[in-house]
Amino acid sequence: MKFLLGLFVLGVLSAGAQAAAILQYHHISDSTPLATSTRVELFTQHLEYLAQNDFRVLPLPALIERLQAGEDLAEKTVAITFDDGYDSVYNTALPELKKHQFPFTVFVNADLVGSPGYANWQQLKSMMEAGATVANHTTTHPHMVRKKPGETDAGWRARMTREIQTTQKRIEEELGQIHKLLAYPYGEFNAPLLSLVKSLGYIGLGQYSGGVGTQSNWLALPRFALGSSYGEMDSFVSKASARAMPVHDIKLLSDAGDVLPDPVVAAGDRPKLQFELASPSLAASVNCYWQGGSMPITRKDGVIIVQSPEGLTTGRSRYNCTAPVAGADAFYWFSQPWFITGANGEWQHTD
């Protein structure tokens, strides 16, 4: 339980002027895979909305540094990130970002830099000179939580260490940047991975919804994914303005009520999410969602428990909980990701 509280539980998430949203993109293109693409016109609208509505766009390292220091931020603050380092970030997104003088972060895989469809080191250097941070997305983009067949714990840990350190070394050699920021491929993490990332001194970033605050989990920060329909303007407006929900005493529980060490569960499981809000009135206004539908909520003395009505299926899922911010056109937003193995607890090995 101590390990869970120290590494996985997200802690008390601050709100108000000590909260922000991290935005996540992949391709900025009209011709790449829909699931990971944001249309060019829509991306332009996103940036124009931020500019016209007085958002403060901070470099991701600066945003994290200020939150860790407990400093106040502008009420509407975001950081912009791109995963994988696709060439559309250089060719299409960069001119629009430069137009607004918005800083941004590109997470790259060293083995893919310069491959067809990906930016090369010179293009990354040009983006860096225009205000980009270039950071770590591992070397080969593996499913980091999955061991290879027959792989030992020690072998897995050594392989993941190489995945992280190889790309970090290349970024430092090619660009001279030393930011220890790691975006998890596919957004997947578990307790052993968080332990490794902590030991190596990195900030970790996931791919699940929610605002970030002064007491967020620096090993698994949420980001709002904006590919496919998730980036449509009505959704974008809510996400960009989102604030970290002030939750604490978070527990992940099995259907039987046992404490889970991390968000990895087996297909067919119906895990429970339990958390507490200091304000009973805020607890009363929380609504939670799964697969686009509302979830039944058990409430008692500020404690909220939600559980999927059906068993989770292999892959990735999440529970999303929101509540309106009093006196503001914004929502508190808290999300719990789940990473689902086969029914027998084994991963389907695809890499």
KEKE-3310 file (N, C-alpha, C; in steps of 0.2 Angstrom, whole numbers, plus 5000, padded with zeros to 4 digits):
npx = (5004:5010:5019:5010:5003:5014:5019:5009:4996:4987:4986:4983:4975:4978:4968:4960:4971:4982:4983:4983:4981:4987:4990:4989:4995:4997:4999:4997:4987:4978:4978:4983:4982:4966:4964:4975:4976:4975:4965:4971:4965:4957:4967:4973:4962:4961:4973:4971:4960:4965:4974:4965:4957:4965:4973:4987:5001:5013:5030:5032:5042:5044:5031:5029:5039:5035:5023:5027:5034:5024:5019:5008:4998:4992:4975:4970:4979:4990:5000:5008:5009:5017:5017:5029:5035:5032:5034:5024:5023:5033:5032:5019:5012:5022:5024:5011:5012:5023:5018:5010:5019:5020:5026:5031:5032:5040:5040:5051:5056:5071:5076:5067:5068:5070:5066:5055:5041:5044:5051:5068:5084:5089:5078:5071:5080:5078:5065:5067:5075:5065:5057:5054:5054:5063:5060:5059:5053:5055:5066:5062:5048:5040:5027:5028:5024:5024:5031:5043:5040:5046:5054:5063:5060:5072:5078:5068:5068:5081:5080:5070:5076:5087:5079:5075:5087:5095:5088:5088:5102:5104:5096:5103:5116:5113:5105:5108:5099:5093:5081:5073:5060:5048:5037:5025:5024:5009:5003:5004:5007:5013:5015:5029:5035:5033:5041:5054:5055:5055:5067:5076:5075:5065:5051:5036:5023:5007:4993:4980:4964:4963:4966:4981:4990:4997:5000:5000:5003:5020:5025:5016:5008:4993:4987:4977:4971:4970:4967:4957:4940:4941:4946:4938:4930:4921:4923:4937:4937:4932:4942:4954:4951:4950:4952:4962:4954:4951:4955:4958:4965:4964:4959:4962:4952:4948:4934:4930:4934:4947:4963:4971:4987:4991:4985:4983:4973:4964:4955:4938:4937:4929:4935:4935:4935:4939:4938:4941:4933:4936:4926:4909:4899:4905:4907:4894:4891:4898:4900:4902:4910:4910:4915:4908:4895:4886:4890:4885:4885:4892:4889:4896:4898:4907:4915:4918:4913:4915:4911:4913:4899:4900:4912:4929:4937:4951:4965:4965:4957:4946:4940:4931:4929:4920:4916:4907:4915:4912:4906:4913:4916:4920:4927:4931:4942:4945:4953:4954:4965:4965:4973:4972:4974:4974:4961:4967:4977:4988:4998:4994:5005:5012:5023)
npy = (4994:5006:5008:5009:5021:5030:5030:5028:5033:5048:5058:5074:5085:5101:5116:5130:5144:5137:5127:5119:5114:5101:5099:5087:5081:5072:5068:5082:5084:5081:5068:5058:5043:5043:5041:5046:5059:5077:5088:5100:5112:5112:5112:5124:5132:5129:5135:5148:5150:5149:5160:5171:5171:5174:5164:5158:5151:5140:5134:5117:5112:5123:5125:5114:5116:5127:5123:5113:5121:5127:5139:5152:5152:5159:5161:5154:5143:5133:5120:5114:5099:5087:5070:5058:5064:5067:5072:5081:5090:5098:5103:5108:5111:5119:5132:5138:5138:5147:5158:5163:5163:5153:5142:5124:5106:5092:5075:5062:5047:5039:5030:5032:5045:5055:5045:5039:5050:5055:5069:5075:5076:5089:5096:5095:5103:5115:5117:5118:5130:5138:5138:5126:5112:5097:5081:5065:5050:5036:5024:5015:5015:5005:4995:4998:4992:4979:4963:4954:4937:4925:4934:4941:4950:4958:4958:4964:4977:4981:4982:4992:5003:5005:5009:5021:5029:5028:5036:5048:5051:5053:5065:5074:5074:5078:5090:5096:5098:5094:5090:5080:5073:5061:5054:5042:5028:5025:5029:5020:5013:5006:5000:4995:5001:5015:5015:5013:5024:5034:5031:5035:5048:5055:5065:5059:5057:5054:5048:5052:5060:5076:5089:5097:5100:5107:5097:5085:5069:5067:5057:5052:5062:5069:5071:5080:5071:5075:5070:5064:5064:5069:5081:5091:5107:5111:5101:5104:5117:5115:5106:5113:5123:5116:5111:5104:5092:5093:5080:5067:5054:5042:5027:5012:4998:4981:4971:4964:4972:4973:4981:4987:4987:4995:5002:4991:4978:4963:4957:4958:4961:4972:4985:4996:5013:5024:5039:5054:5070:5085:5095:5093:5098:5100:5086:5082:5087:5080:5071:5055:5046:5033:5025:5034:5035:5039:5035:5025:5032:5030:5039:5045:5055:5063:5054:5046:5032:5023:5012:5002:4997:4985:4972:4976:4977:4970:4980:4997:5008:5020:5029:5044:5058:5073:5090:5105:5121:5132:5148:5150:5147:5133:5116:5105:5091:5074:5059:5042:5030:5013:4998:4985:4967:4951:4939:4930:4936:4938:4948:4952:4950:4961:4968)
npz = (5000:5004:4993:4983:4986:4986:4973:4963:4966:4962:4971:4979:4969:4964:4961:4952:4951:4951:4942:4926:4909:4899:4882:4869:4854:4838:4823:4812:4800:4785:4779:4786:4797:4805:4819:4826:4821:4819:4810:4798:4797:4809:4819:4817:4821:4834:4839:4836:4844:4857:4856:4855:4866:4877:4882:4891:4885:4890:4890:4891:4901:4909:4914:4922:4931:4938:4943:4952:4961:4967:4962:4957:4942:4927:4925:4914:4907:4897:4890:4875:4867:4856:4851:4845:4834:4821:4803:4799:4810:4809:4795:4795:4807:4813:4806:4810:4824:4826:4821:4831:4841:4850:4862:4862:4864:4858:4858:4855:4846:4846:4836:4826:4821:4807:4798:4785:4785:4797:4807:4804:4812:4810:4806:4819:4826:4820:4824:4838:4839:4836:4848:4853:4864:4864:4868:4877:4870:4871:4863:4853:4853:4861:4869:4885:4897:4895:4896:4886:4879:4890:4897:4910:4926:4929:4916:4909:4915:4912:4898:4897:4903:4894:4883:4887:4890:4879:4869:4876:4877:4863:4860:4868:4862:4849:4850:4862:4872:4888:4895:4906:4903:4900:4889:4889:4877:4869:4880:4891:4908:4922:4940:4942:4931:4934:4945:4940:4931:4941:4948:4938:4937:4930:4924:4920:4907:4903:4893:4896:4901:4910:4921:4927:4942:4957:4965:4957:4951:4947:4940:4931:4922:4917:4900:4887:4874:4857:4845:4831:4833:4846:4846:4841:4840:4851:4861:4862:4868:4881:4886:4885:4895:4906:4924:4937:4946:4963:4971:4983:4992:4983:4977:4969:4965:4965:4958:4969:4979:4983:4985:4971:4964:4953:4937:4928:4923:4920:4905:4905:4919:4931:4937:4951:4955:4967:4976:4986:4989:4996:4998:5001:4993:4980:4978:4976:4964:4954:4939:4931:4917:4905:4891:4883:4890:4904:4921:4935:4951:4968:4982:4997:5011:5004:4998:4983:4973:4958:4945:4931:4921:4913:4909:4906:4890:4881:4879:4880:4892:4901:4915:4916:4925:4929:4935:4937:4938:4950:4947:4935:4918:4916:4919:4932:4931:4931:4927:4926:4919:4912:4909:4899:4900:4892:4896:4903:4910:4902:4890:4874:4862:4852:4847)
capx = (5000:5014:5021:5004:5002:5020:5021:5004:4990:4988:4987:4978:4976:4976:4963:4961:4977:4988:4981:4983:4980:4993:4987:4993:4994:5002:4999:4993:4987:4972:4979:4986:4977:4962:4964:4980:4977:4971:4965:4975:4960:4955:4973:4973:4957:4964:4978:4967:4955:4970:4976:4959:4954:4970:4977:4995:5004:5020:5034:5031:5047:5042:5024:5030:5043:5031:5018:5031:5036:5018:5018:5002:4998:4987:4969:4969:4986:4991:5006:5006:5014:5017:5021:5032:5040:5030:5036:5019:5024:5038:5029:5012:5011:5027:5022:5006:5015:5028:5014:5007:5024:5018:5031:5028:5036:5040:5042:5053:5059:5078:5076:5062:5070:5073:5063:5049:5036:5046:5056:5075:5087:5090:5071:5070:5084:5075:5059:5070:5077:5058:5054:5052:5057:5063:5060:5060:5047:5059:5069:5058:5041:5037:5023:5033:5022:5023:5037:5043:5040:5051:5059:5063:5059:5078:5078:5063:5070:5087:5078:5067:5082:5090:5074:5074:5093:5097:5085:5090:5108:5104:5094:5108:5121:5111:5102:5110:5094:5093:5075:5071:5053:5047:5030:5024:5021:5002:5001:5004:5012:5011:5019:5036:5038:5034:5047:5060:5056:5057:5074:5080:5074:5061:5044:5032:5017:5002:4988:4973:4962:4963:4970:4987:4990:5003:5002:4999:5009:5024:5027:5011:5004:4988:4986:4971:4973:4966:4966:4951:4934:4942:4949:4933:4930:4917:4927:4943:4936:4931:4948:4959:4950:4950:4956:4963:4949:4954:4953:4963:4964:4962:4961:4960:4950:4945:4927:4929:4936:4954:4967:4975:4994:4991:4979:4983:4968:4962:4949:4932:4936:4926:4938:4932:4938:4937:4942:4937:4933:4936:4920:4903:4895:4908:4906:4887:4890:4903:4897:4907:4908:4914:4913:4903:4889:4886:4891:4881:4890:4890:4892:4895:4903:4912:4918:4914:4915:4912:4913:4910:4893:4902:4919:4933:4940:4958:4967:4965:4950:4947:4934:4932:4924:4920:4912:4908:4919:4908:4908:4918:4914:4925:4926:4936:4942:4949:4952:4958:4966:4965:4977:4969:4977:4969:4957:4971:4982:4994:4997:4994:5012:5011:5029)
capy = (5000:5012:5009:5012:5028:5034:5030:5028:5037:5054:5063:5080:5089:5108:5119:5137:5148:5133:5122:5120:5108:5099:5097:5082:5080:5067:5071:5088:5082:5078:5062:5052:5040:5047:5041:5050:5065:5083:5091:5106:5118:5112:5114:5132:5135:5128:5140:5155:5151:5151:5167:5176:5170:5176:5159:5158:5145:5140:5128:5112:5112:5129:5124:5109:5119:5132:5119:5110:5126:5129:5146:5154:5153:5163:5156:5150:5141:5127:5118:5111:5094:5082:5064:5054:5068:5067:5078:5086:5095:5103:5106:5111:5114:5124:5139:5141:5140:5153:5164:5165:5163:5148:5136:5118:5101:5087:5069:5058:5040:5040:5025:5034:5051:5055:5039:5042:5052:5058:5074:5073:5080:5096:5099:5096:5108:5121:5118:5120:5137:5142:5138:5119:5107:5090:5076:5058:5045:5030:5023:5011:5015:4999:4994:4998:4988:4972:4959:4949:4930:4923:4940:4941:4956:4961:4959:4970:4983:4983:4984:4999:5008:5007:5013:5028:5032:5029:5042:5054:5053:5056:5071:5078:5074:5081:5096:5099:5098:5089:5090:5073:5072:5055:5053:5034:5026:5022:5031:5014:5013:5002:5002:4994:5006:5021:5015:5014:5031:5038:5030:5038:5055:5058:5067:5055:5059:5049:5050:5052:5067:5079:5095:5096:5104:5107:5090:5080:5064:5069:5051:5050:5067:5068:5076:5079:5069:5079:5067:5061:5068:5072:5088:5095:5113:5111:5097:5107:5122:5112:5103:5119:5127:5111:5112:5098:5091:5092:5074:5064:5047:5039:5020:5007:4992:4976:4970:4961:4977:4972:4986:4986:4990:4999:5001:4985:4973:4958:4958:4955:4964:4978:4988:5002:5019:5027:5045:5058:5077:5089:5098:5089:5101:5098:5079:5081:5089:5076:5066:5051:5043:5027:5023:5039:5035:5041:5029:5026:5034:5029:5045:5045:5059:5066:5049:5044:5026:5022:5005:5001:4992:4979:4970:4980:4973:4970:4986:5003:5011:5025:5032:5051:5062:5080:5094:5112:5125:5138:5155:5150:5142:5128:5110:5101:5085:5069:5053:5036:5025:5006:4995:4978:4962:4946:4937:4925:4940:4939:4953:4950:4952:4964:4971)
capz = (5000:5004:4986:4979:4988:4984:4966:4958:4967:4960:4976:4980:4963:4965:4956:4951:4948:4952:4938:4919:4904:4894:4876:4866:4847:4835:4816:4810:4793:4783:4776:4790:4801:4808:4826:4828:4817:4819:4804:4798:4798:4815:4823:4816:4825:4841:4841:4836:4850:4863:4856:4855:4872:4882:4886:4892:4883:4893:4888:4896:4907:4913:4917:4927:4936:4941:4947:4957:4965:4970:4960:4954:4935:4924:4926:4908:4905:4894:4887:4869:4865:4850:4851:4839:4830:4814:4799:4799:4815:4806:4789:4795:4814:4815:4804:4814:4831:4825:4820:4838:4846:4855:4863:4862:4865:4853:4860:4849:4847:4842:4830:4821:4819:4800:4794:4781:4789:4803:4806:4805:4818:4808:4807:4826:4828:4818:4829:4844:4838:4836:4854:4855:4868:4861:4874:4876:4869:4871:4857:4848:4854:4863:4875:4890:4902:4892:4895:4880:4881:4894:4899:4918:4928:4928:4909:4907:4918:4908:4892:4897:4904:4887:4879:4889:4890:4872:4866:4880:4875:4856:4861:4871:4857:4843:4851:4868:4877:4894:4899:4908:4902:4896:4887:4888:4871:4870:4887:4896:4913:4928:4945:4940:4926:4937:4950:4936:4929:4947:4949:4933:4938:4925:4924:4916:4905:4900:4887:4898:4902:4916:4922:4931:4948:4961:4968:4953:4951:4942:4936:4926:4921:4911:4894:4883:4867:4853:4838:4828:4835:4852:4845:4838:4844:4857:4865:4864:4872:4888:4888:4886:4901:4912:4930:4940:4951:4970:4974:4987:4995:4978:4977:4963:4968:4961:4959:4976:4984:4985:4982:4965:4964:4947:4933:4924:4925:4915:4901:4909:4925:4932:4943:4955:4956:4973:4978:4990:4988:5003:4998:4999:4988:4974:4977:4974:4957:4950:4935:4928:4911:4903:4884:4881:4894:4911:4926:4942:4956:4975:4986:5005:5015:5000:4995:4977:4970:4951:4942:4924:4921:4910:4910:4901:4885:4880:4876:4885:4894:4906:4918:4916:4930:4929:4939:4935:4943:4952:4945:4929:4912:4916:4923:4935:4926:4933:4923:4928:4914:4913:4903:4900:4897:4890:4902:4907:4912:4898:4885:4867:4860:4845:4846)
cpx = (5004:5017:5016:5004:5008:5021:5015:4998:4992:4989:4982:4980:4973:4971:4965:4967:4983:4986:4982:4981:4986:4989:4991:4990:4999:5003:4995:4993:4980:4972:4982:4981:4973:4963:4969:4981:4972:4971:4968:4971:4958:4961:4974:4968:4958:4968:4975:4963:4960:4972:4971:4956:4959:4972:4984:4997:5012:5024:5033:5036:5045:5036:5025:5034:5039:5026:5021:5033:5030:5016:5011:5003:4992:4981:4968:4976:4986:4998:5004:5012:5012:5020:5023:5036:5038:5032:5030:5019:5028:5035:5023:5011:5016:5025:5016:5008:5019:5023:5011:5012:5023:5024:5028:5034:5035:5043:5044:5056:5066:5078:5072:5064:5073:5070:5057:5044:5037:5051:5063:5078:5088:5083:5070:5074:5081:5069:5062:5072:5070:5054:5052:5057:5057:5064:5059:5053:5049:5062:5066:5050:5037:5031:5027:5031:5022:5030:5037:5043:5046:5056:5058:5062:5066:5079:5074:5066:5076:5085:5074:5072:5085:5085:5074:5081:5096:5095:5087:5097:5108:5102:5099:5114:5119:5108:5104:5105:5094:5087:5073:5064:5052:5039:5030:5021:5014:4999:5001:5009:5009:5016:5027:5039:5039:5040:5053:5061:5058:5064:5079:5080:5070:5054:5041:5025:5013:4998:4981:4971:4963:4968:4976:4988:4997:5005:5000:5005:5013:5027:5022:5006:4999:4989:4980:4973:4968:4966:4959:4945:4936:4945:4944:4932:4927:4920:4934:4943:4936:4938:4953:4958:4949:4954:4956:4958:4953:4952:4959:4961:4961:4964:4958:4958:4947:4937:4925:4931:4943:4958:4971:4982:4995:4986:4979:4978:4967:4956:4943:4931:4932:4929:4934:4937:4935:4941:4937:4938:4932:4929:4914:4899:4898:4907:4899:4887:4895:4898:4903:4905:4913:4911:4907:4896:4891:4887:4887:4887:4887:4893:4891:4900:4908:4916:4914:4917:4911:4915:4910:4904:4895:4909:4923:4936:4947:4960:4968:4958:4951:4940:4936:4927:4925:4915:4912:4911:4914:4910:4912:4915:4920:4924:4932:4936:4947:4948:4956:4959:4966:4969:4975:4972:4972:4966:4962:4977:4988:4992:4997:5000:5012:5018:5035)
cpy = (5006:5013:5012:5020:5033:5035:5031:5032:5044:5060:5069:5084:5096:5111:5127:5140:5143:5126:5124:5114:5107:5096:5092:5081:5075:5070:5077:5087:5080:5071:5057:5049:5044:5047:5045:5057:5070:5086:5098:5112:5118:5114:5121:5135:5134:5134:5147:5156:5152:5158:5172:5176:5171:5170:5160:5151:5145:5134:5123:5111:5118:5128:5119:5112:5123:5128:5116:5114:5129:5136:5146:5154:5157:5158:5151:5148:5134:5126:5113:5105:5090:5076:5061:5058:5068:5073:5083:5091:5100:5107:5110:5114:5120:5131:5142:5143:5146:5159:5167:5165:5158:5143:5130:5112:5095:5081:5064:5052:5041:5036:5028:5041:5051:5049:5043:5044:5056:5064:5072:5078:5087:5100:5100:5102:5115:5123:5121:5127:5141:5141:5131:5116:5101:5086:5069:5054:5038:5029:5020:5011:5009:5000:4993:4993:4981:4969:4955:4942:4928:4928:4940:4948:4961:4963:4964:4977:4986:4986:4991:5004:5010:5011:5020:5032:5033:5035:5049:5056:5056:5063:5076:5079:5079:5088:5100:5100:5093:5089:5083:5073:5066:5054:5045:5033:5023:5025:5026:5015:5008:5003:5001:4999:5013:5021:5016:5021:5036:5038:5034:5046:5059:5060:5062:5058:5054:5051:5049:5059:5069:5085:5093:5101:5104:5101:5084:5075:5065:5063:5049:5056:5066:5073:5074:5077:5072:5077:5065:5066:5071:5079:5093:5101:5113:5107:5101:5113:5120:5109:5108:5122:5122:5113:5105:5097:5090:5086:5072:5057:5042:5031:5016:5001:4987:4975:4968:4966:4977:4978:4984:4990:4995:4998:4996:4980:4968:4959:4954:4958:4970:4982:4994:5007:5023:5033:5049:5066:5080:5092:5094:5092:5100:5090:5078:5083:5085:5071:5062:5047:5038:5025:5028:5039:5036:5034:5030:5028:5033:5035:5044:5049:5062:5061:5047:5037:5025:5015:5004:4996:4986:4978:4974:4975:4975:4977:4992:5006:5017:5027:5040:5054:5069:5083:5101:5116:5131:5144:5155:5145:5137:5122:5108:5094:5080:5063:5048:5031:5018:5003:4987:4973:4957:4943:4932:4930:4941:4944:4949:4954:4955:4968:4967)
cpz = (5000:4997:4982:4980:4986:4977:4961:4960:4966:4965:4976:4974:4965:4960:4956:4948:4948:4948:4930:4915:4900:4888:4872:4859:4844:4828:4816:4802:4792:4779:4779:4794:4806:4816:4829:4825:4819:4813:4804:4800:4806:4820:4822:4820:4832:4843:4841:4842:4856:4862:4857:4862:4878:4886:4886:4890:4885:4890:4893:4902:4912:4917:4923:4933:4941:4946:4953:4963:4969:4968:4957:4946:4933:4924:4920:4905:4902:4891:4881:4868:4859:4852:4845:4834:4823:4810:4798:4804:4812:4800:4790:4802:4815:4813:4808:4821:4831:4824:4826:4843:4852:4856:4863:4863:4860:4857:4855:4851:4843:4836:4825:4818:4812:4796:4790:4785:4795:4802:4807:4811:4816:4808:4814:4829:4826:4822:4836:4844:4838:4843:4856:4860:4865:4867:4872:4876:4869:4864:4851:4848:4856:4868:4881:4896:4901:4892:4889:4883:4884:4897:4907:4920:4927:4920:4906:4909:4914:4901:4892:4899:4898:4883:4880:4888:4884:4869:4870:4878:4868:4856:4863:4866:4851:4844:4857:4873:4882:4898:4900:4908:4897:4895:4885:4882:4873:4877:4892:4901:4918:4934:4944:4936:4930:4942:4946:4934:4935:4948:4944:4933:4933:4927:4919:4914:4901:4894:4890:4901:4909:4916:4926:4936:4952:4964:4964:4953:4945:4938:4931:4925:4916:4906:4890:4876:4863:4845:4837:4831:4842:4852:4842:4843:4851:4862:4867:4869:4880:4890:4889:4893:4907:4918:4933:4946:4958:4974:4978:4989:4989:4979:4971:4966:4963:4962:4966:4981:4986:4982:4977:4966:4958:4943:4928:4927:4919:4911:4905:4916:4925:4938:4945:4956:4962:4975:4982:4988:4995:5003:4996:4994:4981:4973:4974:4966:4952:4946:4932:4922:4909:4896:4882:4885:4901:4916:4932:4947:4963:4978:4993:5008:5011:4996:4989:4975:4963:4949:4935:4924:4918:4911:4904:4896:4884:4876:4881:4886:4899:4909:4918:4921:4930:4934:4937:4940:4944:4950:4938:4924:4911:4920:4926:4932:4929:4930:4926:4922:4916:4907:4904:4896:4894:4897:4906:4910:4908:4892:4878:4864:4853:4843:4847)
residu = (MET:LYS:PHE:LEU:LEU:GLY:LEU:PHE:VAL:LEU:GLY:VAL:LEU:SER:ALA:GLY:ALA:GLN:ALA:ALA:ALA:ILE:LEU:GLN:TYR:HIS:HIS:ILE:SER:ASP:SER:THR:PRO:LEU:ALA:THR:SER:THR:ARG:VAL:GLU:LEU:PHE:THR:GLN:HIS:LEU:GLU:TYR:LEU:ALA:GLN:ASN:ASP:PHE:ARG:VAL:LEU:PRO:LEU:PRO:ALA:LEU:ILE:GLU:ARG:LEU:GLN:ALA:GLY:GLU:ASP:LEU:ALA:GLU:LYS:THR:VAL:ALA:ILE:THR:PHE:ASP:ASP:GLY:TYR:ASP:SER:VAL:TYR:ASN:THR:ALA:LEU:PRO:GLU:LEU:LYS:LYS:HIS:GLN:PHE:PRO:PHE:THR:VAL:PHE:VAL:ASN:ALA:ASP:LEU:VAL:GLY:SER:PRO:GLY:TYR:ALA:ASN:TRP:GLN:GLN:LEU:LYS:SER:MET:MET:GLU:ALA:GLY:ALA:THR:VAL:ALA:ASN:HIS:THR:THR:THR:HIS:PRO:HIS:MET:VAL:ARG:LYS:LYS:PRO:GLY:GLU:THR:ASP:ALA:GLY:TRP:ARG:ALA:ARG:MET:THR:ARG:GLU:ILE:GLN:THR:THR:GLN:LYS:ARG:ILE:GLU:GLU:GLU:LEU:GLY:GLN:ILE:HIS:LYS:LEU:LEU:ALA:TYR:PRO:TYR:GLY:GLU:PHE:ASN:ALA:PRO:LEU:LEU:SER:LEU:VAL:LYS:SER:LEU:GLY:TYR:ILE:GLY:LEU:GLY:GLN:TYR:SER:GLY:GLY:VAL:GLY:THR:GLN:SER:ASN:TRP:LEU:ALA:LEU:PRO:ARG:PHE:ALA:LEU:GLY:SER:SER:TYR:GLY:GLU:MET:ASP:SER:PHE:VAL:SER:LYS:ALA:SER:ALA:ARG:ALA:MET:PRO:VAL:HIS:ASP:ILE:LYS:LEU:LEU:SER:ASP:ALA:GLY:ASP:VAL:LEU:PRO:ASP:PRO:VAL:VAL:ALA:ALA:GLY:ASP:ARG:PRO:LYS:LEU:GLN:PHE:GLU:LEU:ALA:SER:PRO:SER:LEU:ALA:ALA:SER:VAL:ASN:CYS:TYR:TRP:GLN:GLY:GLY:SER:MET:PRO:ILE:THR:ARG:LYS:ASP:GLY:VAL:ILE:ILE:VAL:GLN:SER:PRO:GLU:GLY:LEU:THR:THR:GLY:ARG:SER:ARG:TYR:ASN:CYS:THR:ALA:PRO:VAL:ALA:GLY:ALA:ASP:ALA:PHE:TYR:TRP:PHE:SER:GLN:PRO:TRP:PHE:ILE:THR:GLY:ALA:ASN:GLY:GLU:TRP:GLN:HIS:THR:ASP)
# end
